[in-house]
Amino acid sequence: MIGLKTYLSTLSPLLGQSEEILYERQRALVREGLLESVSGRGPGSGVRADEKALAVFLVSLLAHDILTHAETVWAFCGMRSPGGKCPVTGQETFVEALGAVLGNEPLAEKTTGIMLDRTRPGSARLQFVGKNNRIITSEFKPGTILGILVPVSVLRASTSFDPNFIRQIAKDVAQFKKDGAS
């Protein structure tokens, strides 16, 4: 599987941010314990570009524009489904549900939206096309993880990713897995 640092060259033009800025975000997430890094140099070291790491990385992009706000990323990653589990992915937290989407191409094809509401207390939503083209919304609310809340702000902001972007990442992850198995 390729490293996240290598994959940033693909994400950079899509996100409108330089590879250097994206790599600094990756490094900040590793320092804060949000991303796992395999020590060493060369192939097989660093952060792998798998669905789990990419889910955290994407949540960080949606959660805050400033790299040093790791507590906000922790808060959004830890948001939980009020029903206990996402009705589509079966996952409990927002980052786990997003990772499930990124690791499953057919599920990514049904995804119509990935959104965060940055206004306190904050929320996160995944939307999917269900039977009869009905939209299924899976909402996630602040959990009790570390007692972290989205910081207070009078700024009303929502962020989202285009569904085609999510589908492309899921396709790339599937290819990375296939290449790694060869």
C-alpha positions in Angstrom: 0.0 0.0 0.0 1.3 3.4 -0.8 2.0 6.1 1.8 -0.3 9.0 2.5 2.6 11.4 1.7 2.8 9.9 -1.9 -1.0 10.1 -2.3 -1.0 13.8 -1.3 0.3 14.6 -4.8 -3.0 13.3 -6.2 -5.2 15.0 -3.6 -3.3 18.4 -3.8 -4.9 19.7 -7.1 -8.3 18.3 -6.1 -8.2 20.1 -2.8 -6.6 23.3 -4.1 -3.8 23.1 -1.5 -0.1 22.5 -2.0 1.4 19.1 -1.2 3.6 20.9 1.4 0.5 22.2 3.3 -1.2 18.8 3.1 2.0 17.1 4.3 2.2 19.6 7.2 -1.4 18.6 8.1 -0.4 14.9 8.0 2.5 15.6 10.3 0.4 17.5 12.7 -2.1 14.6 12.8 0.7 12.1 13.5 2.0 14.4 16.3 -1.4 14.5 17.9 -1.9 10.8 17.7 -4.7 10.9 15.2 -2.7 9.1 12.5 -0.5 6.1 13.0 2.9 6.1 11.4 5.2 3.2 10.9 8.8 4.2 11.9 11.7 3.8 9.5 12.7 5.0 6.1 11.7 4.0 2.6 8.9 1.8 1.5 6.6 0.4 4.2 7.3 3.3 6.6 5.2 6.4 7.3 1.4 6.7 7.2 -0.3 4.2 4.9 -3.0 5.6 2.5 -5.7 3.2 3.7 -9.3 4.0 4.4 -8.7 4.6 8.1 -5.9 7.2 7.6 -7.7 8.9 4.8 -10.9 9.1 6.8 -9.1 10.9 9.6 -7.2 13.1 7.1 -10.5 14.1 5.4 -12.3 14.8 8.7 -9.4 17.1 9.6 -9.9 19.0 6.4 -13.6 19.4 7.1 -13.2 20.1 10.8 -10.9 23.1 10.8 -8.8 25.2 8.5 -6.0 25.6 11.0 -3.6 22.6 11.6 -3.2 23.3 15.3 -6.8 22.7 16.2 -6.4 18.9 16.8 -9.0 19.0 19.5 -11.6 19.9 16.9 -10.5 17.0 14.7 -10.7 14.6 17.7 -14.2 15.9 18.5 -15.5 15.3 14.9 -13.8 11.9 14.6 -15.4 10.8 17.9 -18.9 11.9 17.0 -21.4 9.1 17.5 -24.5 7.9 15.9 -27.5 8.7 18.2 -28.9 5.3 17.3 -25.8 3.5 18.4 -24.7 2.6 14.8 -24.9 4.2 11.4 -27.9 2.6 9.6 -25.9 2.1 6.4 -22.3 1.3 7.5 -23.0 -0.2 10.9 -20.2 1.9 12.5 -20.5 3.8 15.8 -18.4 6.9 15.1 -18.2 9.3 12.2 -14.6 8.6 11.3 -15.3 4.8 11.4 -18.4 5.3 9.1 -16.4 7.5 6.7 -13.6 4.9 6.7 -16.2 2.2 5.9 -17.3 4.2 2.9 -13.7 4.8 1.7 -13.0 1.1 2.0 -16.0 -0.1 0.1 -16.5 1.1 -3.5 -20.1 -0.1 -3.9 -21.0 1.8 -0.7 -19.1 4.9 -1.9 -21.1 4.8 -5.1 -24.3 5.2 -3.0 -22.9 8.2 -1.1 -24.4 11.5 -2.0 -22.9 13.7 0.8 -20.3 14.0 3.5 -20.9 17.1 5.6 -19.8 18.7 8.9 -21.6 21.5 10.7 -18.8 23.3 12.5 -21.2 25.3 14.8 -21.2 24.2 18.4 -22.1 21.6 19.4 -21.4 20.5 15.9 -22.6 17.5 13.9 -21.6 15.3 11.0 -23.7 13.6 8.4 -23.3 11.0 5.7 -26.0 10.7 3.1 -26.7 7.6 0.9 -29.1 6.7 -1.9 -31.3 3.9 -0.6 -34.1 1.8 -2.1 -36.4 3.6 -4.5 -33.8 6.4 -4.7 -34.7 7.5 -1.1 -32.0 9.5 0.7 -30.8 7.9 3.9 -29.1 10.4 6.3 -26.9 9.1 9.0 -26.2 11.8 11.6 -23.5 11.9 14.2 -23.5 14.0 17.3 -20.8 14.9 19.9 -19.8 11.9 21.9 -18.2 11.8 25.3 -14.7 10.9 23.9 -12.3 12.7 26.1 -15.0 15.3 26.9 -14.0 17.3 23.8 -16.5 19.7 22.3 -16.3 21.7 19.1 -15.0 25.1 20.1 -17.4 28.0 20.6 -17.7 30.2 17.6 -20.3 32.6 16.3 -19.2 31.7 12.8 -21.8 29.5 11.1 -19.9 27.1 8.9 -20.7 23.8 7.2 -18.2 22.0 5.1 -18.6 19.1 2.7 -17.0 17.0 0.0 -18.3 16.3 -3.4 -19.6 12.7 -3.7 -17.4 12.2 -6.8 -14.3 13.0 -4.8 -15.3 10.4 -2.2 -16.0 7.8 -4.9 -12.5 8.5 -6.5 -10.8 8.0 -3.1 -12.6 4.8 -2.6 -11.6 3.6 -6.0 -8.0 4.6 -5.3 -8.0 2.7 -2.0 -9.3 -0.4 -3.7 -6.5 -0.1 -6.2 -3.9 0.4 -3.5 -5.2 -2.8 -1.8 -5.0 -4.7 -5.1 -1.5 -3.5 -5.8 -0.4 -4.4 -2.3 -1.8 -7.9 -2.7 0.1 -8.5 -5.9 
